[in-house]
Amino acid sequence: MERGGCVYIMTNSFNNILYVGVTSDLQIRVSQHKNKVFEKSFISKYKCFKLAYFMFFPRIEDAIVEEKRIKGGSRQQKIDLIIELNPSWKDLYSDLD
């Protein structure tokens, strides 16, 4: 059985640090970030606790490919993705069910 996945971008309160990740359970993963479960991680170090962007994929393999594509792109391309989905840069975590 294949499992879906999600690519996401987290940022800090100033929207100047971007972190791109992939997960099979976005709600749990973002909760882990917000609660600093991994204290020495990039997310915790740079206080990237705001979910600015996410995109679901039916297969985790597709999400991983997209994560690599986004990571390989420029900072401006990441910003453009966020603005297209979330022009106000609000924390999308509360929108997750």
C-alpha positions in Angstrom: 0.0 0.0 0.0 1.4 3.4 -1.0 1.3 6.3 1.4 0.9 9.9 0.5 3.2 12.7 1.5 3.5 16.4 1.9 6.1 19.0 1.1 6.1 22.0 3.4 7.9 25.2 4.1 8.4 26.6 7.6 9.6 30.1 8.4 10.3 32.3 11.4 8.2 35.2 12.6 10.2 37.6 10.4 9.7 35.4 7.3 13.4 35.6 6.5 14.5 32.0 7.2 13.0 29.2 5.1 13.0 25.5 5.8 11.8 22.9 3.3 10.7 19.5 4.4 8.7 16.4 3.5 6.6 14.2 5.7 3.8 11.6 5.6 1.9 13.3 8.4 2.0 17.1 8.2 -0.1 17.8 11.3 2.2 15.7 13.6 5.4 16.9 12.0 4.5 20.6 12.3 3.4 20.0 15.9 6.8 18.4 16.6 8.5 21.5 15.1 6.3 23.9 17.1 6.9 22.0 20.3 10.7 21.8 19.7 10.7 18.0 20.0 14.1 18.0 18.3 15.9 20.8 20.2 19.1 20.8 18.2 17.4 20.9 14.8 17.5 23.7 12.2 13.9 24.5 12.9 14.5 25.0 16.6 17.8 26.9 16.2 16.3 29.4 13.8 12.7 29.5 15.4 11.0 28.4 12.2 7.6 27.7 13.8 5.2 29.1 11.2 3.8 26.8 8.4 3.9 29.0 5.4 3.3 26.5 2.5 2.3 22.9 2.0 1.3 20.7 -0.9 0.0 17.1 -0.6 0.9 14.3 -3.0 -0.8 10.9 -3.3 2.6 9.1 -3.1 5.4 9.9 -0.7 7.9 9.4 -3.6 6.3 12.3 -5.5 6.6 14.5 -2.4 10.3 13.7 -2.0 10.9 14.5 -5.7 9.1 17.9 -5.2 11.0 18.6 -2.0 14.3 18.1 -3.9 13.1 20.3 -6.7 12.1 23.1 -4.3 15.4 22.8 -2.3 17.3 23.0 -5.6 15.6 26.2 -6.6 16.4 29.8 -5.6 15.2 31.6 -2.5 13.0 33.7 -4.8 11.3 30.6 -6.2 10.5 29.4 -2.6 9.1 32.9 -1.8 7.0 32.8 -5.0 5.5 29.4 -4.0 4.5 30.8 -0.6 3.0 34.0 -2.0 1.0 32.0 -4.6 -0.6 29.9 -1.8 -0.4 32.2 1.1 0.1 35.9 0.2 -0.3 37.1 3.8 2.3 34.6 5.1 -0.1 33.5 7.8 0.6 30.4 9.8 -1.4 27.7 8.0 -1.1 25.2 10.8 -4.6 26.1 12.2 -6.0 25.3 8.7 -5.0 21.6 9.0 -7.8 19.2 10.1 
